[in-house]
Amino acid sequence: MAAKLLVIDDDPDIRDVLSVFLQGEGFEVITAVDGSEGLELIRAETPDLIVLDLMMPRVDGFGVCNTLRDPRWARWSKIPIVVLTSVREEASRRRYELETGMRMDVDDYVEKPLDPDVLLERVRNILARQES
């Protein structure tokens, strides 16, 4: 059975490119336009992995990470997250720590502009760790 990936990004081009690319690599891909829709899909679909943009309208990626820490979201809190963003890793981790007082707990971090092969390698590595 193909792993189900949820791509949460407000950029339609990124969503389209990742959907086509990852489906071509054998994954089932669902997409959300922002964190609010992403959280709905997390509950409805229980994806195997989330590819998450940080800077989005309504609920951003920081909000998604924070929501998944809430005990009411415990069922979904262990879903691996790969952050995909143009915000440098150190800056975004520091912002999250300042806003929440907690460490941003994600499984990997890929900066834009995106190299699809790098993302694919990291997604496969995380999913392989989940299976073992």
Secondary structure by P-SEA (a helix, b strand, c coil): cbbbbbbbcccaaaaaaaaaaaaaaccbbbbbccaaaaaaaaaaccccccccccccccccaaaaaaaaaccccccccccbbbbbccccaaaaaaaaaaaccccccccccccccccaaaaaaaaaaaaaaaac
